[in-house]
Amino acid sequence: PLRSATRRAQAVGIPLRDTIRIIDKTRARAALGLTESPVIFCFGGSQGSAFLNSTCLRLAREIKEDFQIIHLTGKREYFQITQFYNTIEKTTFVRDFYYSMELLYSAADAVITRCGASTLAEIIYYKLPALLVPYPAAGAHQEANAAYFRKRGAAFMFTQENFSFDEFAEVLTQVLFNTQLRERLRENLSAMDIEVGIEKFYRAVCA
């Protein structure tokens, strides 16, 4: 029975939420109070990530080029982070949590995030250049996910254990302001694209 089931197995990808869709970038930015300057989207999952939060704050403070920040902080550090952003001259959209992720993805030029499977499926869907920092959990499954993207030239990978802020900031600057690099990353993400969504899962189960 197991052998028979294996012959019928299909790769269906990660089913994405029905609300996930691409919104016109100009309209998405206007809805968030952002302008046409480059936008990074930093988030570390629904609970936030202290490591990514501190990294994004340092990027905002030290990178002098004009860029904007969408930052989902998680509840624990939200107040302190909003206080910090009030002290610098960067256009930001900061929330502890946000339901309309399609708006945030559509407004962004690049993302800084962890490497869970659902997040990476959404990055493929939106063709967003990404700087990936795997969560250092037992089993290293996020590291394996990020390495898969790096091998295909679809994202940059940085480990938390051997993190170099200077290298990270340099790569982010290149991604934000080098159009050819962003297009190459998008092309490589397109090559990874598969049909996603719950419909394919339903068809496979009901076949």
C-alpha positions in Angstrom: 0.0 0.0 0.0 2.8 2.4 0.8 4.5 1.8 -2.5 1.2 2.3 -4.3 0.7 5.6 -2.5 4.2 6.8 -3.4 3.5 6.3 -7.1 0.5 8.6 -6.7 2.4 11.3 -4.8 2.4 14.8 -6.2 4.3 18.0 -5.3 1.7 20.6 -4.9 3.7 23.4 -3.2 2.6 25.4 -0.2 -1.1 26.3 -0.4 -1.2 30.1 0.0 -4.0 32.1 1.6 -6.9 33.1 -0.6 -6.3 36.7 0.2 -2.8 36.6 -1.3 -2.8 38.6 -4.5 -0.6 41.2 -6.2 -1.6 44.8 -5.9 -0.3 47.7 -8.0 2.9 48.9 -6.3 1.9 52.6 -6.5 -1.5 51.9 -5.0 -0.1 49.7 -2.3 2.4 52.3 -1.3 -0.1 55.1 -1.2 -2.3 53.0 1.1 0.6 52.7 3.5 1.7 56.3 3.3 4.9 55.5 1.4 6.5 57.3 -1.6 8.3 56.0 -4.7 11.6 55.6 -2.9 12.9 52.0 -2.5 11.1 50.0 0.2 12.4 47.1 2.4 10.0 44.9 4.3 11.4 43.4 7.5 9.5 40.8 9.5 10.3 37.8 11.6 7.0 35.9 11.7 3.9 36.5 13.8 5.9 36.9 17.0 8.6 39.1 15.5 12.3 38.5 15.8 14.5 40.4 18.2 17.6 39.7 16.0 15.9 41.0 12.8 14.4 43.9 14.7 17.7 45.1 15.9 19.3 44.6 12.5 16.6 46.7 10.8 17.0 49.5 13.3 20.7 49.6 12.7 20.2 49.6 8.9 17.8 52.5 9.3 20.4 54.4 11.3 23.5 53.6 9.3 22.5 53.4 5.6 22.4 57.0 4.4 20.8 56.4 1.0 17.1 57.2 0.7 14.9 54.2 1.4 11.7 53.4 3.3 10.9 50.7 5.8 7.9 48.4 6.3 8.5 46.7 9.7 6.4 44.1 11.5 7.9 44.0 14.9 5.9 41.6 17.0 4.2 42.8 20.2 7.1 42.6 22.6 9.3 45.3 21.0 6.7 47.4 19.2 6.7 50.4 21.5 10.5 50.8 21.7 10.9 50.4 17.9 8.2 53.0 17.1 10.0 55.3 19.5 13.2 54.8 17.7 11.8 55.4 14.2 10.3 58.7 15.5 13.9 59.9 16.0 15.2 59.4 12.4 14.3 60.8 9.0 13.1 57.7 7.3 9.6 57.1 6.0 8.3 54.0 7.8 5.2 51.8 8.2 5.5 50.0 11.5 3.0 47.6 13.1 3.3 44.8 15.6 1.1 42.6 13.4 -0.8 43.2 10.1 -3.4 41.0 8.4 -3.2 42.4 4.9 0.2 41.0 4.0 -0.6 41.3 0.3 -0.4 45.0 0.7 3.0 44.9 2.4 4.5 42.5 -0.1 3.2 44.5 -3.1 4.7 47.7 -1.8 8.2 46.3 -1.2 11.3 46.1 -3.3 13.1 43.6 -1.0 12.4 41.6 2.1 14.4 40.8 5.2 13.0 37.7 6.9 13.3 34.2 8.4 12.9 31.1 6.2 9.7 29.2 7.0 8.1 27.4 4.2 5.0 29.6 3.9 7.1 32.8 3.9 9.4 31.5 1.1 6.4 30.4 -0.9 5.0 33.9 -0.7 8.4 35.3 -1.7 8.3 33.2 -4.8 4.8 34.3 -5.6 5.7 38.0 -5.3 9.1 37.5 -7.0 10.7 39.6 -4.2 14.5 39.7 -3.7 15.2 38.5 -0.2 17.9 38.6 2.4 17.3 35.5 4.4 18.4 34.9 8.0 17.4 31.4 9.1 16.1 30.9 12.6 18.8 28.8 14.4 16.5 26.0 15.5 17.3 22.4 16.1 17.2 20.4 12.9 18.3 23.5 10.9 15.3 23.2 8.5 15.2 26.9 7.9 18.9 26.9 7.0 18.2 24.2 4.5 15.3 26.2 3.0 17.5 29.3 2.7 20.4 27.3 1.2 18.0 26.0 -1.5 17.2 29.6 -2.5 20.8 30.7 -2.4 21.9 27.8 -4.6 19.5 28.9 -7.3 20.5 32.5 -7.1 17.1 33.5 -5.9 18.1 35.1 -2.5 21.0 36.0 -0.2 21.5 33.9 2.9 23.1 35.0 6.2 23.5 32.9 9.2 22.8 34.4 12.6 25.8 32.6 14.1 28.3 34.2 11.7 26.4 37.4 10.9 28.3 40.3 9.5 26.3 43.5 9.6 28.6 45.3 7.2 28.3 42.6 4.6 24.5 42.5 5.1 24.2 46.3 4.7 26.3 46.2 1.6 24.2 43.5 0.0 20.9 45.2 0.9 22.2 48.5 -0.6 23.0 46.7 -3.8 19.6 45.0 -3.9 17.8 48.3 -3.4 19.7 50.4 -5.8 21.0 48.0 -8.5 18.1 47.4 -10.9 20.0 44.6 -12.8 20.6 42.7 -9.6 17.0 42.9 -8.6 15.9 41.7 -12.1 18.3 38.8 -12.0 16.9 37.7 -8.6 13.3 38.0 -9.9 14.2 35.9 -12.9 15.7 33.2 -10.7 12.6 33.3 -8.5 10.4 32.9 -11.5 12.4 29.8 -12.5 11.4 28.3 -9.1 7.7 29.2 -9.5 5.1 26.4 -9.3 1.4 26.5 -9.2 0.4 27.5 -5.7 -2.9 27.8 -3.9 -5.4 25.6 -2.3 -7.0 24.7 -5.6 -4.2 22.4 -6.7 -4.2 20.7 -3.2 -7.9 20.0 -3.5 -7.5 18.6 -7.0 -4.8 16.3 -5.9 -6.8 15.0 -2.9 -10.0 14.5 -4.9 -8.4 12.9 -7.9 
